Amino acid sequence: MRRESGTCGRCWVIAAMLLALLSLDTSGARATSVPVLPPGDEPPPTEMTRLAAAGDAEDYPGFDHVIVHDVTTNRIDERGVTTTEGYQLSKVLTPRGCRDLAVMRWGYDPQSSWVDVREVNILRDGEKITVSVDDVVDLPAPQAAIYWRDRVKLLQLPRLRVGDGIEVRTYRKGFTYALLEQAGEAASGGGREPDDERFIPPMPGEYFDIVLFQADVPTLEKRYEVYLPAAKRLHSRVYQGALSSSTSYTADENVYAWWGVDLPARPHEPRQPAASDIVTKVVLATVESWEAKSRWFFDVNEGQFDSSPEIDLKVRQILEETGVAGGSEEQKAEALLHWVAQNIRYSGQTMGKGEGFTLHPGTMIFEQRSGVCKDIAGMLVTMMRAADIPAFAAMTMAGSRIEEVPADQFNHCVVARQDGEDWVMYDPTWVPYNNDIWSKLETEQHFLIGSPGGETLQQIAYSPPAESPLTVRHDATLSPDGSLEGEIRFEGGGAVDSRLRRLLTRTPQRRLTERFAQILEPMCPRIDDVRITHGVVDDFSADIWVEIRYRAPEFAMKVKGGLEFTSPLMAVLLGEGLLFPAGAQNWAEERETDVFLYYTQLVDLVETIRLPRGLTASVIPESRTVDETYAFFSGSGEAEAGSLVIRSRAEVRRRQIPPTGYAGFRAAMQGARNWAQAVFRAGEAAQKENRR
């Protein structure tokens, strides 16, 4: 029995050891060996394999680094508090890239957001070099005009090498509200995660985002994820490109994801629209409708427009001084608009919680005489209501489009006056030294009025070229020695009125003569005896005008039997972008993105040049006309009783021109350039030649 028992015991021990060894071998194989994959399959990518497969500078000509992998994961709770985990892997391609990526930066607004920079690594030669996030420094962010206590975090990386990868993991909590320019991603070097109270968004329980899927460099893969409570609904749409997407759910959450691969860099061309109008993007929002957002904006700001005895007195003074105290609501509103535009300077100071979406009280702005767009708009609402004019604050997106999804796509605050069933829009921020009530630079923009009943998204009407005319009349005398002496009168309306007033108000008086001599310089390198007169810059009862008297020695070239020259005004207009931006730009033959010019324009030039005695217009170039969908140009010349009359006319018919219309637009602008180079000749009457 003892022997049998002992034998069985040894067998049991051996069996147990074999089982243990087998167990260890099996688990070790699971942990360390590479699984056998079917033919053609690849193992899941890692950060190292992604970096190795990303290519080098030859694969991305013109770029100094690429984004290899970018993942953003957002989790939103019932209150709307958002936490975001971010991961980004970039690859350095050139020595310039080593320099540009040497310092990492994160901007943030400490009043509404917090981020922990959790991990930063340099990937080099198959290894990770850990960069201590304890070295992150926290500094006041550079600021101008808006002083909202923004801060910036900086991290100096070790010396980089071409081929390095930079891996960053962040954790963010909070929101960024877009009524004014976004401060960018928030950041913190670490520390205790703060309480959630200040991270509840302006619309509690709601979430929105506008996600641009293209950067200034190529992106190999980008993914964006949203985890929402199961009861929340989401509006979303992809614009300007194609992305993959998925929707799934659990018992507690709805999960949405969008991703793209091999995303090209954002194009950069002269006078193109904002990035959000041209790159692939996702717009998403949980808010029910535009009407709901309209009601919220009304409710959150309604207590800010109470007047005071001082404001009431100032309103009466303004109306009396402008002679409209007994006038219509329209007249009173315009008088108050221009007072606010001229007297409330653009300078933003923080008010604490709610900055960026809550308007400061009108009484505060009246006392400080400064604020950002929302405060300047709030001042006008306050004054209009003090004059018994029904007025409301509204939001718009200056210089860009708002999509149908009711996300917060606003960067600017304006004013709406209720006129029966209609609305009249006013923008005091954009009309200082401008006799419009709404800048022509903001036509075709969308806007949303905050009202108790809720409004839907609306749009400003199209403005044709005739509403922004530049009319120029030039009377000059050409001397036998080729010098030109004359007077040029500029008159501008609409957007051009504000351009001319800007020339007068933003140039120091002591340098005004020098500035206008510079404007005339393209017609002749030497400009003498410049004298300027102009209308009153803050008189908004009529369009502004400017007259310039000048002398241009050696303007015309002496040739056998006469003088040769080109149109003086065309040289001036094509050389000054502030007066004729579409004509002053030298447009490339090909175009990938829209042309964005902010406003349409009519240019009407007539110049009468008296010729020297005994000379006549012996060579007049043939008239030229280019009439396209989006632009127009015509030029002509004729002899009249010892003078040469040159007429030039141009129209820019849309403020935003798609690539499909670019060729025609460019042809019209090129027609203007060709006409500006056309040579006129003043010769002896007996030597009169045919038109060229």
Residue, then its C-alpha position, 0 to 999 in steps of 0.5 A: m500500500r505504501r509503495e502503491s501510494g508512493t508511486c501514485g503520489r510521484c505520478w501525481v506530482i509529475a503530472a501536475m508539473l507537466l500541466a504547470l509547464l504546459s500552462l506556462d508555455t501556452s500562456g507565454a506563447r500567447a503573450t510573446s509570439v506573433p500570431v499566424l496570419p492568413p496570407g495577405d493579412e498584415p498585423p495591426p499597425t503600431e506607432m512604430t510601423r505607422l512612422a516607418a510607413a509614413g515616407d520621407a520628404e520626397d513623398y511630400p514635396g514642399f512640406d516639412h512634416v506630416i501628421v501620421h495619426d490623429v485621434t480625438t475621443n469626446r465623451i459628453d455627460e448629461r450636463g454637456v460637460t465634455t472630456t476629450e482624449g487626444y492622440q497625435l503622432s507627427k513625423v519630421l521630414t526636413p531640418r526646417g521641420c526640426r526647427d518648427l516643431a521644436v516647441m509645442r504649444w497649447g493655448y487655453d482659456p482657464q475660465s472654461s477649459w482644462v487639459d492635462v498633457r499626459e505624455v510626450n514621446i520622441l520616436r527614434d530608431g525604434e525606441k521611445i524617448t520620453v519627454s517630461v511634461d513637468d517641463v511644461v511652462d504656463l505663460p500669459a498668451p500674447q493678446a491684442a484688442i481682446y484681453w480675456r486672460d488667455r494663457v499658453k503652455l509651452l514645452q521645449l523638445p530635445r533636439l529633433r532629427v529628420g525622421d523623428g516621430i513626435e507622439v502626444r497624448t492629452y486629456r481635456k475637459g471643458f468647452t470653447y464658445a465660438l461667438l468670438e475667435q476660438a482660443g484653441e485647444a486648452a491645456s494644463g501641465g497637470g495637477r488635480e482635475p478641477d470640479d466640473e461646474r465651470f465646464i458646463p457649456p453655455m447651453p447646459g446639456e448640449y454639445f457641438d463641434i466643427v471638425l476640420f479634417q485637413a491641416d496645413v500639412p498632409t494627414l495620413e489618418k484622422r479619426y474623431e469619435v463622440y460618445l453621447p448619453a443614449a437619450k441625446r440626439l445628434h445632428s451631423r453632416v459631412y461637407q466638402g469631401a468624403l469621410s468614412s463614418s459609423t454609428s453604434y450604441t450600448a445601453d447607456e451611450n450612442v457612439y459616433a465616429w468619422w475618419g479619413v485617410d490620406l487627407p491632403a493639406r489644406p490649399h493656400e491661394p491668394r484671397q481664398p475663403a476661410a478654411s471651414d468653407i473649403v476643407t473637408k469637415v464634420v459639423l455636429a450639434t445636439v441642440e434641437s433647432w435654430e429656433a431653440k438656439s435663438r431662444w437661448f441667446f435671447d434668454v441668456n442676454e435679455g437682462q443686459f439691455d437696461s438703460s440708465p438716466e445717463i444713457d437716456l440723456k445721451v440718446r436724446q442728445i444724439l437724436e436732437e443733434t442729428g435732427v431726427a428727434g421727430g423722425s422715423e425709427e429708421q432715421k433714429a436707429e441710423a443716428l444711434l448706430h453711427w454714434v455707437a460705431q464712432n464712440i465705442r472702441y474695440s477693446g475687450q476686457t474679461m467679465g469672468k464667467g460667461e465671457g464669449f457668449t454673454l453680452h456685457p450690460g449696456t450701462m457698463i459699456f457706456e461707462q467704459r466706452s469699449g468692448v468687443c463686437k458683442d458689447i458694441a452690439g449690446m450698446l446699440v440694442t440698449m440705446m435703441r430700446a431707450a429710444d423705444i425702438p424694438a431691437f435684439a442681439a443677433m449672431t453671424m459668421a463674418g467672412s464665412r458660411i454657416e451650415e444647416v446643422p444648428a451648431d455654434q458657427f458664429n464669430h460675430c455679434v450684430v443687431a436686428r431691428q424689428d420692422g413689422e414682420d421684417w428685420v433690419m440688420y445693423d452692425p456697429t462694429w463694422v461701420p466706423y467711418n462707413n455710411d452704411i448701417w450694415s457693411k457691404l463686406e458682410t453681404e450674403q452672410h447668415f445670421l441668427i436673431g435672439s428672440p423670445g419666440g425663436e427665429t430660424l437661420q436667415q441670410i443677408a441679401y446679395s449686393p450688386p456691384a452698383e451698390s459699391p461703386l468707385t467713380v474716378r474722374h481725371d482731368a489732366t494736361l499733357s505738356p510737350d515735354g511729356s509731363l502730366e499735370g491734373e486733378i483726380r477725384f475719387e468718389g466711393g459708395g458702399a464698401v468703397d466708401s469705407r475703403l476711402r475713409r480708411l485711407l483718410t482715417r488710418t493715415p496720419q495727417r502729416r503723412l497723408t500727402e505721402r500716402f496719396a503720392q504713393i498711390l499715384e506712383p504706378m502711373c509715374p515714378r516721380i510725382d510732385d506737388v501733391r495736394i489733397t482735399h476731401g470730404v468730412v470723414d465722419d459726415f455720413s449724410a453722403d458718400i466720401w470723396v477725395e481730390i488729388r492735384y498732382r504733377a508727374p514730370e516725364f510721364a509720357m515717353k518722347v518718340k519721333g513726332g510725338l509722345e507715347f503713354t498708357s492710361p494713368l488711372m488704370a495704372v493707379l487702380l491696378g497698383e492699389g489693392l485697397l481701391f480695386p482688390a480684384g484688379a490689383q491681384n495678379w491671378a494665376e492661370e489655375r485655381e483650386t479654391d474659391v476666390f473670396l473678395y468680401y464684396t462686389q464692386l463697380v469701377d467707372l473711370v473717365e479721364t480727359i487728357r488735353l494734348p499739346r498744341g499741334l498734337t492729336a491722338s494719332v494712335i488709339p488702341e482698339s476698344r476691348t470688352v470681356d463680359e463673363t458671368y462673374a466679372f466684366f471689363s471694357g476699355s475704350g478711347e477716342a479723340e475729342a477736340g484736342s483731347l484724348v478721352i479714355r474710359s474704363r469700366a470693370e465689374v466684380r459681380r460676386r464676392q465669392i467666385p467658384p473654381t468653375g467660374y474662375a477662368g471667366f473672372r480671370a479673363a475679365m481681370q486680365g482684360a483690365r491688365n491688358w488695357a492698362q498696358a495699351v499704348f496711346r500716341a499723341g502725334e502731329a496731325a499730319q501723321k495720324e495713324n490707324r487704331r491699333 
